Amino acid sequence: MCKAMEDLMEEIIEESRVEEKQKIILNLIKKGMSLQFVADVTGWTIEQIQSFLHTQNLQPAQ
């Protein structure tokens, strides 16, 4: 497989992983889980999670 095709495949796989983590984050936040718990589960930082939630017009439970 040529380098360009390998790079494209890696990009697609990474996008799929990010989308899956985003789904997990949304589900956990909707169930009232804390940002720290969500960060521990997903490996994302609290800041990354907050930024993502902001793009979704969501706020974590207090």
N, CA and C atoms as a LAMMPS dump frame, in Angstrom:
ITEM: TIMESTEP
0
ITEM: NUMBER OF ATOMS
186
ITEM: BOX BOUNDS ff ff ff
-5.0000000000000000e+02 5.0000000000000000e+02
-5.0000000000000000e+02 5.0000000000000000e+02
-5.0000000000000000e+02 5.0000000000000000e+02
ITEM: ATOMS id mol type element x y z
1 1 1 N 0.85 -1.164 0
2 1 2 C 0 0 0
3 1 3 C 0.905 1.24 0
4 2 1 N 0.538 2.251 -0.764
5 2 2 C 1.376 3.438 -0.84
6 2 3 C 1.245 4.268 0.439
7 3 1 N 2.225 5.122 0.681
8 3 2 C 2.281 5.929 1.893
9 3 3 C 1.033 6.8 2.041
10 4 1 N 0.564 7.406 0.962
11 4 2 C -0.62 8.27 1.028
12 4 3 C -1.844 7.478 1.483
13 5 1 N -2.001 6.264 1.002
14 5 2 C -3.136 5.426 1.382
15 5 3 C -3.025 5.015 2.852
16 6 1 N -1.823 4.682 3.296
17 6 2 C -1.616 4.329 4.699
18 6 3 C -1.953 5.515 5.604
19 7 1 N -1.512 6.698 5.223
20 7 2 C -1.804 7.9 6.005
21 7 3 C -3.307 8.155 6.076
22 8 1 N -3.989 7.975 4.962
23 8 2 C -5.44 8.17 4.924
24 8 3 C -6.141 7.168 5.836
25 9 1 N -5.728 5.935 5.8
26 9 2 C -6.323 4.908 6.66
27 9 3 C -6.101 5.232 8.137
28 10 1 N -4.899 5.676 8.491
29 10 2 C -4.608 6.033 9.872
30 10 3 C -5.475 7.206 10.317
31 11 1 N -5.672 8.178 9.438
32 11 2 C -6.506 9.331 9.748
33 11 3 C -7.961 8.908 9.98
34 12 1 N -8.461 8.029 9.156
35 12 2 C -9.836 7.534 9.297
36 12 3 C -9.998 6.777 10.611
37 13 1 N -9.034 5.958 10.943
38 13 2 C -9.091 5.189 12.193
39 13 3 C -9.064 6.133 13.39
40 14 1 N -8.208 7.141 13.353
41 14 2 C -8.13 8.091 14.462
42 14 3 C -9.433 8.874 14.606
43 15 1 N -10.025 9.296 13.51
44 15 2 C -11.302 10.008 13.555
45 15 3 C -12.384 9.126 14.187
46 16 1 N -12.37 7.847 13.859
47 16 2 C -13.346 6.918 14.44
48 16 3 C -13.16 6.798 15.941
49 17 1 N -11.91 6.764 16.384
50 17 2 C -11.631 6.675 17.822
51 17 3 C -12.122 7.924 18.545
52 18 1 N -11.872 9.079 17.959
53 18 2 C -12.318 10.332 18.569
54 18 3 C -13.837 10.364 18.648
55 19 1 N -14.507 9.986 17.572
56 19 2 C -15.971 9.98 17.564
57 19 3 C -16.525 9.026 18.628
58 20 1 N -15.894 7.895 18.805
59 20 2 C -16.347 6.931 19.808
60 20 3 C -16.173 7.501 21.215
61 21 1 N -15.032 8.158 21.471
62 21 2 C -14.82 8.777 22.782
63 21 3 C -15.834 9.888 23.01
64 22 1 N -16.161 10.633 21.984
65 22 2 C -17.154 11.698 22.12
66 22 3 C -18.509 11.121 22.513
67 23 1 N -18.88 10.004 21.943
68 23 2 C -20.141 9.35 22.306
69 23 3 C -20.115 8.915 23.765
70 24 1 N -18.997 8.366 24.194
71 24 2 C -18.851 7.929 25.58
72 24 3 C -18.96 9.126 26.517
73 25 1 N -18.286 10.216 26.17
74 25 2 C -18.342 11.43 26.992
75 25 3 C -19.777 11.913 27.127
76 26 1 N -20.482 12.004 26.023
77 26 2 C -21.865 12.473 26.068
78 26 3 C -22.728 11.572 26.947
79 27 1 N -22.576 10.27 26.797
80 27 2 C -23.366 9.335 27.608
81 27 3 C -23.055 9.471 29.087
82 28 1 N -21.785 9.595 29.435
83 28 2 C -21.41 9.712 30.845
84 28 3 C -21.888 11.025 31.446
85 29 1 N -21.744 12.108 30.707
86 29 2 C -22.196 13.416 31.202
87 29 3 C -23.709 13.412 31.381
88 30 1 N -24.436 12.83 30.428
89 30 2 C -25.899 12.771 30.542
90 30 3 C -26.34 11.943 31.739
91 31 1 N -25.489 11.012 32.176
92 31 2 C -25.804 10.196 33.355
93 31 3 C -25.333 10.865 34.645
94 32 1 N -24.782 12.091 34.514
95 32 2 C -24.395 12.855 35.694
96 32 3 C -23.017 12.561 36.246
97 33 1 N -22.174 11.911 35.494
98 33 2 C -20.829 11.613 35.963
99 33 3 C -19.99 12.888 36.018
100 34 1 N -19.037 12.917 36.929
101 34 2 C -18.179 14.09 37.101
102 34 3 C -17.177 14.196 35.95
103 35 1 N -16.675 15.413 35.752
104 35 2 C -15.657 15.617 34.722
105 35 3 C -14.417 14.774 35.011
106 36 1 N -14.037 14.675 36.285
107 36 2 C -12.859 13.888 36.631
108 36 3 C -13.061 12.413 36.284
109 37 1 N -14.243 11.893 36.565
110 37 2 C -14.538 10.501 36.216
111 37 3 C -14.472 10.306 34.7
112 38 1 N -15.074 11.222 33.956
113 38 2 C -15.07 11.125 32.496
114 38 3 C -13.64 11.197 31.972
115 39 1 N -12.837 12.067 32.546
116 39 2 C -11.434 12.175 32.14
117 39 3 C -10.685 10.883 32.42
118 40 1 N -10.931 10.298 33.587
119 40 2 C -10.272 9.032 33.942
120 40 3 C -10.647 7.924 32.973
121 41 1 N -11.909 7.879 32.574
122 41 2 C -12.397 6.821 31.684
123 41 3 C -11.874 6.998 30.252
124 42 1 N -11.881 8.242 29.771
125 42 2 C -11.563 8.477 28.356
126 42 3 C -10.106 8.778 28.071
127 43 1 N -9.38 9.23 29.091
128 43 2 C -7.995 9.624 28.855
129 43 3 C -7.865 11.054 28.348
130 44 1 N -8.991 11.742 28.222
131 44 2 C -8.966 13.155 27.831
132 44 3 C -8.756 13.999 29.074
133 45 1 N -8.233 15.217 28.882
134 45 2 C -8.113 16.135 30.003
135 45 3 C -9.478 16.772 30.269
136 46 1 N -9.624 17.318 31.462
137 46 2 C -10.867 18.008 31.796
138 46 3 C -11.089 19.163 30.836
139 47 1 N -10.015 19.851 30.471
140 47 2 C -10.129 20.973 29.539
141 47 3 C -10.617 20.514 28.166
142 48 1 N -10.122 19.378 27.696
143 48 2 C -10.573 18.843 26.4
144 48 3 C -12.058 18.484 26.466
145 49 1 N -12.464 17.902 27.57
146 49 2 C -13.865 17.514 27.731
147 49 3 C -14.75 18.757 27.777
148 50 1 N -14.337 19.75 28.548
149 50 2 C -15.117 20.986 28.633
150 50 3 C -15.235 21.649 27.263
151 51 1 N -14.156 21.665 26.519
152 51 2 C -14.171 22.263 25.182
153 51 3 C -15.139 21.512 24.271
154 52 1 N -15.088 20.185 24.312
155 52 2 C -15.999 19.381 23.506
156 52 3 C -17.447 19.631 23.914
157 53 1 N -17.714 19.647 25.221
158 53 2 C -19.075 19.885 25.697
159 53 3 C -19.579 21.254 25.263
160 54 1 N -18.69 22.225 25.266
161 54 2 C -19.07 23.569 24.815
162 54 3 C -19.517 23.53 23.347
163 55 1 N -18.83 22.754 22.512
164 55 2 C -19.227 22.658 21.1
165 55 3 C -20.578 21.983 20.947
166 56 1 N -20.978 21.217 21.952
167 56 2 C -22.261 20.514 21.936
168 56 3 C -23.34 21.288 22.694
169 57 1 N -22.994 22.473 23.173
170 57 2 C -23.9 23.29 23.98
171 57 3 C -24.39 22.554 25.217
172 58 1 N -23.484 21.823 25.848
173 58 2 C -23.805 21.08 27.068
174 58 3 C -22.912 21.544 28.204
175 59 1 N -23.403 21.418 29.415
176 59 2 C -22.637 21.7 30.617
177 59 3 C -22.678 20.47 31.501
178 60 1 N -21.551 20.152 32.135
179 60 2 C -21.574 18.999 33.051
180 60 3 C -22.413 19.31 34.278
181 61 1 N -22.902 18.274 34.909
182 61 2 C -23.665 18.422 36.161
183 61 3 C -22.749 18.996 37.228
184 62 1 N -23.297 19.812 38.076
185 62 2 C -22.501 20.438 39.14
186 62 3 C -22.377 19.545 40.323
